[in-house]
Every structure is written in C-alpha cells, then in structure tokens.
Amino acid sequence: MATIARPAPLPGRTTDGERVPSSMPPKARIQVRRTRVIALGILTIISFVLSYSVERRFAATGGFAQYNVFFDADPNLWLPRIANGWGAVDFKHLNATTFLNPPVRVAAAIAHATHFSSLAPEALRESIALLVVPLLSALRTVVLFSLFAGLGLSLPATSSLCLLDMFSFSRVVFGSVPESFAISGTIIATLFWLAARNDRISTRWWWAAWIALSTLAIGITVTNVIPVACVLAMLAIRSPNPRWTIVARAIAVIVAAFAINFAFARIESRVYGEPATLGYNPQADEFVHLDPVEAGAELRWAVPNTFLAPRPSTRPNSVALQAKSRYGFMFTYATPEASPSQWLTAGIVLLMLIGGALGFRYARDDRLFRALAVTGVVIVMVNLGMHLAFGSEYFLYTQHWEVPLLICIAGITLHRDGDRRVALSALFSFTAAVGVVSLTNIASMLERLAS
C-alpha cells in the first residue's frame, strides 16, 4: 500500500513533529527528550492516582452495587463482567467480556500462585477489575501526550492538554467508574494517534493495526463504529492513492471488525455459558425519541459539561426505588431549566472552542493537524445527531466526544505573534479552572452519597 505523503516539517520541528531546533547540540537534544519522558511519567502517575482514588471513594459508598447512581451508568453490571465474565452477550457490547475479563483472570491467577494476595478468587478478581479503567485512563494520557507532541506542540501546551483531559469532569467521573465509557475514550484517542502515524505504517502492519483497533473499538461498544468510520474516511480523503481503493480498504476493515466480533461473541457465549442477544432488543425502544427538539434541549448542555460542568443535580432513581436499593436517587444534568452556572460554564467552553478554531488558521502548512480537527468536529456532530433520536442522560455519552473536542481546543496553542501568549494563558487558566471545579463537584457528590 502506498503511504500518504507527509508534508515537509514546519520550521523548528523534526520529522517526528517535536519542536526541537535542528541546530541544537546532541546533548541538548537528549536533555529535551529526557525532560519529555519525565513530564510524561509524572502526568501518567497523576492520571492513574486521580482515577483510582476517586474510584475507590465511589466504591466505598456502595454506589457500584446498583443501577444508575452515577449518571445512569451501570457499574453493578460491568464490574462482574470485567472481574468474572458474567453478563449476557448483547449487540451493544459484543465482546466486553472477551476483551476485558481474560487479562483480569490471568493477573489474579499469577497473584494467587505467587501468594501476593490472600483474598478469595472472586474477591481478588474484583479488586483487580477495579484497576482496569484507571490503568486505561493512564494509558490514554500516554497516547494523548504522544499525539500532541508528535503534532509539534510544545511541552507546556502538551502537558496542559493532557491535564485538561484528565481533570475534565467527564473523565474524572467515568474514568473512575467500571463501565465502557472511559474505555471507549481511550480507544478513540488511540484511533487519532494511529491516524497521525498512518503514513509510517507498512501495508502488512496497516491491515493488522487498523483491524485490531477497530475490532476492539466495536467490540467494547458498537457505536464506536462512528469514530472508526470517520477517521478512516479522513485518511481516504487525504490519500494520494485512487479514492476507491482507500474507501474499499476502509470498508474491508470495518466488515472484518464486525465479522471477528460476531465470531468472538459466539465463542464468548459458549465459554461463559451466557445467552447471546445479537439481534434487535425490544428494550431499546424506551430510549428512542419521537421529538428531537425536546431531546436537543437537554443535549445542548452535554458538550460544555464534558469539561466544565456545574454541580450535578439529583432526581429519583426509579430502578433503585423499585428494587429498594440503598440510593433512591441518581446524579443527573437532565433538568428542565439550566441554572446560571450552566450558562456560565457553557460560555467559557464555547470561547475555548472558538479560540481553538481560530488557531487552526495558522496550521495551513500542517494539513494533518487540520484534518484531525475536522474529523473531531464530524465525530461530535454525528454523535449528537444520533442522540437526537436515541439515548438518555446525555452526560453519560460525553466520553465518546471528549478527545475529538480536545483536539479542537488544541488549536488554541497554534496562535502566533501577540495572540500566542494570551491564547496559552487562556488554556492554562481554563485547565486550572476545570480541575478545581471537577474536584469540587466530586467532593459534592461524595458528600451527597454519604448523607
């Protein structure tokens, strides 16, 4: 397969995209790279500690033992699925068990064989399962750092964007809940990372990499076919090869991913002895909207709440009330009227997105960065369009568009001349505000759960 021609590196960048002056002595280059490695290590540790510590606090409240407490998430289903492989196979999550449970069982077997833990097998697997989402969240930080550094952003800008991702309210919540959302977020980040390196991959490895990643994405959540298709479409548009051949390859990748997933789903059903529901599920009817305008009134707040969100409200949790569970409420942003703080936070996020969009006017020579940003916008719009007709509690889906939005905001780091200092100051201030507000919201949620 002919590779996509990469544009010549911009002034002050190496072919890897890093801003390392070509005149820099070898020792200085080594020092720059060492500084990047240290920064990445620190950011990765912060990411894991943040996710795991919040997760442990959430777990201690007992909220993971029932439906819908955390914005309609179902950790009571996903934690046993990750730990033990229990749970029916369904079309929405074809191979969550197949992909997530075997590593947990292997780790538990090693810990038991080496006498590392004295817990009973099932309790040990559950303890290890609680590490899965925080570890994948930390991996996402590594992927994003590599992506932004490879696109030529400076170390302060790259670090700030990674911090913005890990402290966004969506990431703090769902990166600390054993569910599919943060896992999908990591996969979407990896899609963009692989797309940025697409021209460096040989034909053999291209097929292996894209089929493997697409299979994982669709197997965790079937709607991840949206970012897969959008990224592959972007690569087809940018390719100098005949358009039909690239489109055919993209279709072949997606078809192969679905075929592999259906085959694995049948195997999973037999291995774990669980029923497989691979056709239409009538329960999905309750999430279909007949009035997209009404859905849009709630959905419009989901984008700004991804990063900077007001304190969440609560509403009665009908499933919990019927089951007489401990918590009869659920956290929500599905309120009929927006508070003044919601308007304020939405306005701030909108200004950041506008600043990012204006920054991309300086990236005319960096077609890859612009293409990734446009792809991010398309992914967000397709997701929002889909949820006008399907879904509920839209904050639940914010991990499906957080990374695309982050790439759009990254355009703010491209401003030049006198605007550059103002733009970077705005990014740093926004990141700090997001961190403070997110942690304050988490403290408020824990206080509400304790009462």
N, C-alpha and C positions, 0 to 999 in steps of 0.2 A: 504493500500500500504506500503510495507516495505520501510523504508527510506534508503538513501545512507549512508554507514558508513563513518563518518568523521574521518580523520586521527588525531592522538593524537596531541595536541597543541605543537607547537615548543617552545623551551626554551625562557622564558621571555614573553610568551603570555598567556592570559586567554583563556577560551573556546570560547570567543567572538572574538578572534583573536587580541585583542588590546595588545600592548606592555606594560603591567603593571606587574612589578615583583611580584611574589607571596609572597615575604617577605615584601612587602610594607604595612605599618600600615593602618588601615581602614580610618583614617582621611586623610592620604596622597592620598589614592585611590579616595576619594571623591573630593579632590582638583584636581587630574588629570582629572577626568571626568568633573568637573566644568570648567576647562581650555578648554577642548574639546568643551563643549557647547558654551562657549564664542567665541571661534575661529569659530565654525560653524555659529553662529549668525552674526558675522562680515562678513564672506565670503558670506553668503546669502544676506545680505544687499548690499554688493558691487555688487554682481551679478545682483540683481534687478535694482539698481540705474544705473549701466552701460547700461543694455539693454534698460531700459525705457528712459533714457536721450538721447541715440543715436536714438532710435525710434522717439522720439518727434522732434529731429532735422531733421531726414529724412522726417517725415510727414509735417513739416513746409515748406519744399521745394516744396511740391506738387507732389513729385515722386510717392506717393502711389496712385495717381489718374489715372495712366496709366500703360500699359503693359511694362514689360521687362527692366525698367531702372536699377534695381538692379540685374544684372547678370541673366536676363531672368526670374526673379520672377514675380508673378502676384498679388501683394497686392491689386490692384483695383478689383480683383475678390474675394480675400479671406477676406478682411475687411468687405464688405457687407455680406458675407457668415457667418462670425463669429458674426457680430452685429445683423443681421436681419434674417438670414436663407435663404437669396436669393442666387440662383445659381442652375443650373441643377445638378441632381444627376448623377455621371458617375462612371465607373468601377475603375478608378484610385483612387478616393477619395470617397468611398462608403458612409461613414457616417460622414464626417467632420461637416456637419450642425447639425446632430442629436446629436453629442457628444459635440460640442462647443457652439452652439447657446443657448440652454435652460439655462445653468448657467448664461449667459450674460443677458438674459431676466429676470431671477429671480432677479439678482442683481440690474438691472435697475428698476424693479417694487418696490423693497424694498427702493431704493434711492428716488424714486418718492413718495412713500407712507409716508416716514419719512421726506419729504421736504429737503432731503440732497442736492438736485440739482434742479436748476430751468430750466435746459435745456429741450428742446422738446424731446419727447420719442426717436425718431430716432437718434438725436444727442447724447443723453445720452447713448444709446446702443453702438454707435460708439466709444464714449470716453471710455467706459468700455471695449470694444473689444480690444482697444489698450493696455490694461493691460494684456491680456491673454498670449501672447508669453513671455513678461518679467517675469510674475509670474511663468510660466512653466520653464523658464530658471533658475529662482531662485530655483525652486523645483529640477531641475537637479543637482544643486550644493549640495543640501542636500543629494540626492541619492548617488552621487559620493563620498562625504565625508564619508557617512556611509559604502559604499562599500570598500573603501581603508582602512579605519580604521578597518573594520571587517576582512580584509585580513592581518592585522597585521602591516601596515605601521605606521611609527612614525608620530607625529603631524606635524612637519615641512614638511615631504615628502607628507603627505596627503593634507596639505594646498597648497603646491606648485603645485601639480597636479590639484587641483580644480581651482587655479588661471590660470594655463596653459589652462585649458578647457575654462574658461570664457573669457580669453583675446586672444584666438586663433582667427585669422581673420575670419574664417568661422563662429564661434559662435558670434563674435561681429556684423557681418553683418546680418546673418539670425536669430540671437536672438533678432534682432531689427526690423524685417520686419514681418508683419502679413501674414504668409504663413505657409505651412505644415512642412517645413524642420526642424526648431528648435523643433517643437512638436514631430516629429519623433525621433530627437536626445534624447529628454528626455525619450521617451518610450524605446528606445534601452538601455539607461543607466539603466532604471528600470528592463529590462529583465536580465541584468547581475547581478543586485542587488538581484533579486529574485532567480536566479540560484545559487548565493553564499549562499543562505539560504534554498535551496531546501530540504536539509536533516532534517530541523527542522519543516517541514510542515506536518501536518497530512493528511491522504488520502482525507478527505472531503474538507479541505481548499486547498489542492493541485489542485484539479479539479477547484474549484471556482477561485483561483488566476490566474492560467495559462489560463483558458478560457477567463476570464475577460480581462487580459492584452493582450492576443493575439487578441481578438475581437477589442479592442481599437487600437492596432497597425495596423491591416489590414484595419480597418475602416477609419483611417486617411489617410494612403497611402498603396495601395495594395502590393507594393514591399517590405513593411516591413515584409512580409511573409518570406523573406530571413533570417533576424536575428532571427525571431521566430523559424524557422526550424533548423537553425544552433545551437542555444542554446539548444533546445530540443534534438537534436542529440547528443550534448556533454553530456547531462545528461543521455541519454540512454547508451552511451559508458561507462560512469563511474559507472553505476548502477551495484550492485552485483546481482540484480534480473535477471531472464531469459530475454535475449535481446529482444525476440519477444514481450513480454508483454509491455516493455517500449516503443518500437517502435510503437506498436498498440496504446498506450496511447497518444503518441505524434501526431500520425496521427488523432486520435479522437479529440484532442484539436484543430488542425488546421481546420478539417472539421467542427467542431462545430462553430468555429470562423467565417468561411465563411458563414455558414448557418444563423447564427444570424445577420451577416452584411447584407446579401441579404434581410432578413425579415425586418430589420430596414430601409433599403434603400427604400423598397416599401412603408412602413409607412411614411417615410420622404417625399417621392414624393407626397403622398396624403395630408399630413398635410400642407406642404408649397406650394402646388399647382405647383410644378416644374416638368418638364419632367425627366424621369429616363432613362439614356442610360447605360444599364448594359451589353450590348453585345459589339461586335467589333466596334471601332470607326475609320472610314477611315482616319481621320485627323492624326492618329498615324503614318501613312506611311511616313510622312515627317521627322520623327525622326529615321527611320530605316537606318542603314549604310550598304552599299554594300562592302565597303573597310575597314575592321577592322584595317589594318595597318595605314591608314590615321587617323582613329579615335584614335588609340593608341598614335600617335604623339602628340595629344593635351591632351589626358587623362593622360599621364605620369606625367604631372605637377600638376594634381589635388590633389594627395596625399600630397606632401610637402606644397602646397598652403593652405591646411587645417589649418595649424598652422602659418607658417611664409611665408608670401606672399609679392612679390614686389608690387609696386604701380600699381593698375589696369589700363589697357588701356581703350579706348572707341572705339566704332565702330558705324556705322549708325544703328538706330533702325527702321527697315522697317515698323513695325506695327505703330509706332508713326508717322512716316513720312506720311503714308497713311491717318491716322486719323487727321493729322495736330495738334498733341499734343504739349505740351509745350517743352518737351525734345525730340529732334530728334536723340539722341544717347543713348547707353547703356554701362554700365561698363562691361568689359569682360577680360578674360585671354585667349580667343581663338585667339591668334595671331600666324602668320605663323612661326615666329622665336622667340626663347627665348632670353631674354636680359641677360647680365652678372649677374645682380642682381638675376634673376630667377635661374641661375645655383648656385649662392652662397647660396641662401636660401634653395634650394633643397638639396645641400650638407650638410648643417647644420642639417636639419631634418633627413636625412639619417643616419648621425652619431649618433643622438639621438636614432633612432630605432635600430641601431646596438648595442649601449650601453645597451638598454633595453633587447635585445635578449641575449646578453652575461650575463646579470644579472640573467636571469632565470636558469642558470646552478647551482645557489645556492639554487634554490627552489625545489630540488628533493624531499624533505620531505613535501612540500606544493603542493600536486597534484592539488588542487582546483585552485590555482593561475595560475599554468601552463596550466590547462585545459581552463580557461577563456582566457588566452593569445592566445592559439592555436585557440580557437573559434573566437577570434577577427581577427586573420590573415585570417581564412576561410571566414568570412563575408566580409572583404575587397576584397579578391580575387574574390569571387562570384560577388560582385557588379561591380568590374572593368571588369570582363568577360562579364557581362550583358551589360555594357555600351559600350563595343567594338562593339556591334550590335545595340544598341538603345540609343538615348539621344543626347543632345547638350548642349553647355555651361556647361562643366562638373563641374566647381566650384559650380554650383547650387546643386549638389548632395553630397557635402562633409560632410554634417551633418549625412548622412547615414553611414559614416565610421569613424567619428571623435572619438567617445567613444571607439570603438574597437582599434583604433590606440593609444589612450591614455592609455589603459590597457597594450598594448605592451611596450610603453615608460616607464610605471610604473616599469618595470623590472629593470630599472637603479637604483632604490632605494634598490635593493637586494644585490648589490655588498658588499663584505666584506673586512676585513683587510685594507691594504693600499689603495685599489681601492675605498673604500666606500666614503671617504672624497672627492676624485676627482669626483666621479660619482654624488654625491649630489650637489657639487659646479657647475657641468655642468648643472644639472637640474634647479637649482636656476637661473643661468645665462641665460639659454635658455628661461625660463619663463619670466624673465625681458625683454629680447630682443623681445620676441613675443609681450608683452604688449606695448612696445614703438613703434614697427613697425606697429602694428594693429591700434593704436590710430593715428599714423601719416597718415596711409592710409585713415582712416575715415575722418580726417581733410582735406586731399586732395580731397576726394570725395565730401564733403560738399562745398569746395571751387569751384569745377568744377560745381556743381549744382547751386551755387549762381551766377556764371558767365553766 
